[in-house]
Amino acid sequence: MEEAPTATQGGIPLGSVALGAVTELERATMRRVARRLLPLLILCYFVAYLDRVNVGFAALTMNRAFGFTAAVYGFGSGIFFVGYFIFEVPSNVLLSKIGARIWIARILITWGIISACTAFIVGPISFYGVRFALGIAEAGFFPGIILYLTWWFPSYYRSRIVGVFMAAIPISNIVGSLVSGVLLDLDGWLGLAGWRWLFIIEAIPAVVLGIVFWIYMTDWPSQAHWLAPAQRDWLIARLEAERSRREAIRSYTLRQALLDRRVLLLSLVYFGGTFSGYGIVLFQPQIVHRLAAGFGMTGMINAIPYVFAATAMVLWGRHSDRTGERSRHVAIAYCVSSAGLIATSLMVDPIMTMTMLVIAAMGQSSTGPTFWTLPTAMLTGTAAAGGIALINALGNLGGFFGPYLFGLIKDATGGSFMFALIAIAMGPIMSASVVLMLGHDRRLEHIPAARTEV
């Protein structure tokens, strides 16, 4: 064990909060922080992801209404990530300066309004325009939350906490599948098509949550009046100890973070994941609809893979935290995702098709929680804001190219999903290879080999 530093904060030696077994003070503090912050963060991300991918269900009737080809739909769905890319880094840097409470609230409200506007598109151009604007509005939300979590949770807890937070993705797909299928059946109510009601109704929660976020959340641990003084002092000291430890190894400026080789390669890793992830998410309802009768049943069947994915995501993140191993956990999850997609493309039996989709979803969902421990372990301050945002921005361009390529291949092969699934499965293979090459410097985060579980 390393010699504890002598510096103190709040009367507590930094070394005593950085190393050793879990104390009752630590246990109580982290439970209080998690219970205060995570429920609202999960709910916000649930709504964010729903508004991002509900176009996949709308496409079941919207595409026919406008005569959209798979390529037109794939391009319009994916162009969201172009707007997202352009404004991602500036948005996250602004968040790091003014705090998460105001900035995340602004993001929630503006994307809710723009998402509702999708209900009033009249053709391909307006579809492209609204999706592009939605990307601009949502830019900075996810990396902002990842950065926000580093302000509150020490590295030892980070993978499992990000896993719990990101469980909102499969939960969103579960609930979204069920609700969206029902909303499509509102077709003709008050003279509006069902897919238009889908966009209007599912956009309302984002605006409401924006107001709640602004009122309820706390920017920094130093402002946490809801923590006892001893808890607040312990948390501030522990986070400061970790920041000092990282910066003693290397301290990045914003410019250095944006140009760092490791940050750029992590962007490539994330690109491969989103390339396949959004390719399947935005087309999966169409795959499932071939196996089901009616929109309601399509929604129920489409939810099945994400039930398993939510569990896998949390358990895999916990395992990574307990072992302290990061890069192999990320690579294994990407390989499982790729194998599931390739196997899905070869299946003709409906039950086996769904089984392979479950495996693919479990692998894809399990990558995120552990992946985000890699950049957050090496970056601090404004460099963390810019670096995390750049990785998310560049990586999420895969969310444009994956669906667009999927649509092009589907059109070119007469509506077949087989070759499109195989094509997007190459993304996770690339990601696994790059992340294994990069490895993980364990000096950047303190994860004791023998530590009492919280």
Secondary structure as UniProt FT lines:
FT   STRAND          8..9
FT   TURN            10..11
FT   STRAND          12..13
FT   HELIX           14..18
FT   HELIX           24..53
FT   HELIX           55..66
FT   HELIX           70..78
FT   HELIX           80..98
FT   HELIX           100..117
FT   HELIX           118..120
FT   HELIX           124..138
FT   TURN            139..140
FT   HELIX           141..150
FT   TURN            151..152
FT   HELIX           155..166
FT   HELIX           168..184
FT   TURN            185..188
FT   HELIX           189..191
FT   HELIX           194..216
FT   HELIX           221..223
FT   TURN            225..226
FT   HELIX           229..249
FT   HELIX           254..259
FT   HELIX           261..281
FT   TURN            282..283
FT   HELIX           284..289
FT   TURN            290..291
FT   HELIX           295..323
FT   HELIX           327..346
FT   HELIX           350..371
FT   HELIX           373..376
FT   TURN            377..378
FT   HELIX           381..395
FT   TURN            396..397
FT   HELIX           398..412
FT   TURN            413..415
FT   HELIX           418..424
FT   HELIX           426..438
FT   HELIX           442..444
//
